[in-house]
Amino acid sequence: MDKATLLEELSGFLTKDQINTNYDDLYDASADRYKKYAKARKVLDVPLPTAIVYPNNTEEVSKLLVFCNDNRINVIPRGGKTATEGGLENWKELTLVIDADRLNKIIKVDEYNMQATVEAGVRLQELEDVLRARGYTTGHSPQSKPVAKFGGLVATRSIGQFSTLYGGIEDMVVGLECVFPNGHISRIKNVSRRAGGPDIRHIAIGNEGTLCYITEVTVKIFKHFPENNKFYGYLIKDVDTGIKVLREVMANGYRPSVARTYSEEDAHQHFYHFHKDKCVLIFMAEGNKDIVEATCRGIEASVEKFKDGILEYVDSKLIESWFNHLNWSQKDIDDEFEGMLEKDYHAGFTTEISADWSTIPQIYANVMNRVRNEFPRAHDLTMLGGHSSHSYINGTNMYFVYNYNINCEPEDEMRIYHHPLQTIIVEETLKLGGSMCHHHGIGKYRNEWTKEEHGSAYYMLEKLKETFDPNGIMNFGTIYPQEEGVKFQK
Amino acid sequence: MNLICLVKFVPDVEDFKYDVTRNVLIRENVKMILNPDDACALAFCLKVKEKDPDTFVEIVSMAPTSVVGHLEDLLRRNFDQATLISDRMFVGSDTYVTSRILARYLEGKTFDCILTGTHSLDGDTSHVPSQVGEALHLHQMSNIVKIEETQFKTGWPVVDVDSERFISSYRVGLPAILSVSKESKYKLPFVKFKNLELDVSAKIKIITNRELGFRADEVGLEGSLTQVAHTFTKNLQKEDRIFVKTDEEGIDTVYDFLEAKGFI
């Protein structure tokens, strides 16, 4: 099928305003924030998708998927466009981007049963605003909250800044509706818990649009007590001290909503108002008063235990002020885009990994060492550091953060800077048994390590693809490595 | 066209660290960079070459052989040849002697135009281009911010020169020495990813005094009639940082500061 025929056939079952072939919009749809700099400079090397389509309901999603499946047309499911790992990048000449823009209804807020149901295209901020007005919260707060939509949040296994208390999206999703390439619509019912075989929610959660299209989501809601929020901040000796305190808090069963430790370099860019070139440890306790008080006692006791590594206490108001300016709005994203047009500059990149408590400091040290000694453009680095921001009883994550003077053409930046840096981080993590992606998803630029990430369990991932997407039409190149895509990576 | 571009590699002054306790610049491990004005001159040459692929651009630099890597880096951007004038005898040459050395090499060359930068980051005396012009009996123009590309090939380009108070336009007959300013905004492209490892060693020619034939008393410290009488390091002081809130008082503080520094 050629592009003209595809568009003609689409117009047989979609209205004109549901099919977008505007050049600028297609260019925008051809890549995500992984190639933000090349994209801003208009030098992307990937094909434009054929069209962006806007289904009005689940049935139309089903029709579209059947059409694409029958005609072997690549499909990229799209929500708020905040992907950072190439998950929205297009690698095929014939591609439809199925945008959830019109699946935009908040279906139900059920306060008694503490859950809310939304369509995939509802912005997280929108539901959060509705809930806050009633004294509730989703508990989900990724930096992309003002922009990200539920379909994408679930499809990428996203996590928020208060995850230590509320969990990741996988802990919040109660049930969902999704559509498979053959048009089958599956509804996973909303129950508090069940032992009805494997938890099939997890086939959809984190599938990154490679198995199915998520159309509706039901998430838990939580009572919100912002008046009880308590903040703690410390300048500390090193990252290891911070990790030890975080572990102490978590191992003793406390669940602060924010529990983070920053390297000196990363603290420098986040906490310009107090960092003093030291590592930083911060906490936020939230919830009902009794829980907050208990959590505060737990934090204080943990800090006391490692007091030799605590250099200075930070005024909690400074932490609160930082906390109130965390999120990225569309304006922030647009401002960075404008900046990239004018200068050889962007706001940097991140690579997030996870491992158990004893392994994380080792990975951090190994990565720092390798980058400084092996990365050919180490002299161009203007920032290299990291922070742990999501902790669990058995381990934590490490968010490597880096930026550099861009001394290359925009189309080469990925190959010269970001990808080699990400490669070092991923290799060091996998070598020590950690996970190469804590919450951004695999996308298209970590797929070369998907097999290594899953080891013998990759068999299960492979079989899911064969079963649900036998024609390979769903988000070609994402999660699953593809020979054809190597030219865009290397 | 045959173009020759004179370039210089200088210490990256932005990279200097300052020891406030001893009030000295820490010069160790400071990296060398291509002089920014010279980069603009090179960028213009590449623009000409882009439009007229038959254009031959030779880069000429007088420096220690340690800059070979930098020259290779330039050659990977589509320049045709790099000539490094390097000899232990030339060490310590002042700008006049440097100009004579460059001129002696250039007098045997055929070219349509010589491009250079106007200022250099390290010395900033801007003597060399005009002195080379004098030695070669060529017109020389500094502070060029624009060269009309379409007329360049005709041999009579119009150049815009920044005279501080206004921009003047001149029509210059080639061959001449055109010295470009970084205000020109001609931007040198980076090396393409596919060319990062390109072997360009065959395009580098090293010229020593054996080819140029100066007597020992004509070059280097001995041959230089000017001497640096005194250098000094600018005194810098570490100032305390001030933190302000995003309230009226904070805004006033920032405003007053910017006003006092002349930014507003």
Interface residues (C-beta under 8 A of the other chain):
Chain A: H273 H379 N407 C408 E409 E411 D412 R415 I416
Chain B: K31 P189 F190 V191 K192 F193 L196 F243
